[in-house]
Amino acid sequence: MLVHEAHFTVDLGESGYLIGFTEHDDYPDEMPYGWRCGPAGPSSAVVLTTTDTGPLHLTVQIHDSEPASEADDAWEPAEELSVQAESGRVHLATLDPGDITDAWPEEEPPLSLPTSPEQEPWARMRLYCHADDPEAGIGDHGERHLIQLWPAPPTDPIHPALTDEDRQARAEYTAGLAGTVEDYTTEYPPQG
């Protein structure tokens, strides 16, 4: 059963957004190229968007048990993954190169997952996506996402199969993270 729901628009950064149950996110070690979402850590997921630096219409729903699947053909196939929900409170952040910014609107009350002491601190996240213009790019693409969260023990994720191109993009991202940072410091001799 639906417990809480929030509708709002997020102004995206260049790299999508993070959603989950922690406010101390960092850039993920791996981007889920080929998928819409993937783990960013045990308590959050990174979501890749069609829209690059533009508006995204987001609906976040909290359920007390697994909701029925959406029957609307306008949605892309849903993806699912499990996240730890120890804090219980939903957090949202946008990703820009080198910057992670809190994106939960101030006028929107916080959402929390209903839990009980005997439940494991885990949630299942189901993501539905739609873009009027499916070609990635800057500006308004008529993109909207529906995120459904409910208490559930961890289970295997549900994603489309990866292509060789997706694997290559993932490897390049990981190699970029592991690359050395250029040293721009200069030492000057003591003046005396």
Secondary structure, 3 states (H helix, E strand, C coil): CEEEEEEEEEECECCEEEEECCCCCCCCCCCCCCCCEEEEECCEEEECCCEECCEEEEEEEEECCCCCCCCCCCCCCCEEEEEECCCCECEEEEEECCEEEECCCCCCCCCECCCCCCCCCEEEEEEEEECCCCCCEECCCCCEEEEEEEECCCCCCECCCCCHHHHHHHHHHHHHHHCCCCCCCCCCCCCC
